[in-house]
Amino acid sequence: MCFLGNRYAKGVSDISSEEGNLKRFSRICSLLEPYKPLTPDKVRTLINNRIGLTNKKVIGRHLRLLELLGIIERTQTIYVFTGIGRVFCEFLKDTDQSNEKLQPVEKNFYFERLFSPETATHFQLCLLLKTISLNSSAKREPLIIAYFRKMKEFNIWKAKVIDHNLRSYEKNQQISPFFDNRFRCQQKWIETLGLMEHGSLKLTEVGERVEQEVEKYTENEIWTNPTRFELLFAFDNDLMPVSTDTDESELTDMFKETCERIGKERRARTDSVKYYMFYRLLNAHKYFDDLAFLPLLNLMVEKNVIESVMRGRDGKIHSVTLRLGAF
């Protein structure tokens, strides 16, 4: 996903406690996936009638966050699911969406998306973990103030807006709704992911491991580091790397199964195949690096699993067609 050239333009600022409910985003994805085309009016009507959100601004913030996490994108007059979004919807078909708790596949997905350096939430959540760690004995109000004082340096929220709310706190000793809503949203995210204790302002063991990876870097380096690899291994202590060199048979079988499940008439989009394999392996406590996917495609050609490849205008492989009998 592309952002403005200025790294300090990263971040998601327009959030409230309403967007803290990650399960709601799963339900929105499950709801919208069967419908095409997804015009803005249809999307709002479906979310209004089936999810119960009626406020247009709240619906807009939910959709914007789904865009910033790389799950949906708006092309001209309609919304479409990205490759990552299509894969997420596929996994959601196997989960109980009536259960208020996130399933393991959802936790893995949201952690990877929220803390991936390519998404808008990465930096501010890393800084939130650092702030909580540095202020472990603080009460809620001082912790919120410490967080926004630090965030003032990075232009996710305008400095003059933060200053106004800081002065308001100094005068009244009360946290403004502006601070409270934005902090509460992010607090809900990290609590739901098991990084922070519910009803407390302390990091869990998992949260401490993730924060320790963040702590290795300066604040400016956090814009691009730590990598997804490092944070995922901190999030899942049992995670093991896999590669075409050591796990050729497993990856070959999974490649075929993936194409059969998400492809159509022997053809499958490579982005969906890559993301499906990545998240499926992640759910099995295994890590498959993005850089290993092209070598895997080459291996599938050598093994006569792939019959042909189709490239897009950018020259990159867009889809593959499997040989008859490959499944």
Secondary structure, DSSP 8 states (H G I E B T S, - for coil): ----SSGGG-S-----GGGG-HHHHHHHHHHHTT-SSB-HHHHHHHIIIII----HHHHHHHHHHHHHTTSEEEETTEEEE-HHHHHHHHHHTTS-TTSSS--HHHHHHHHHHHH-TTSTTHHHHHHHHHHHHHTTT--HHHHHHHHHHHHGGGTSS-HHHHHHHHHHHHHHS---HHHHHHHHHHHHHHHHTTSB-TTSSSB-HHHHHHHHHHHTS-TTGGGT-S-HHHHHHHH-TT-EEE-TTT-HHHHHHHHHHHHHHH-BTTEEEHHHHHHHHHHHHHHTTEEE-GGGHHHHHHHHHHTT-EEEEEE-TTSSEEEEEE-TT--
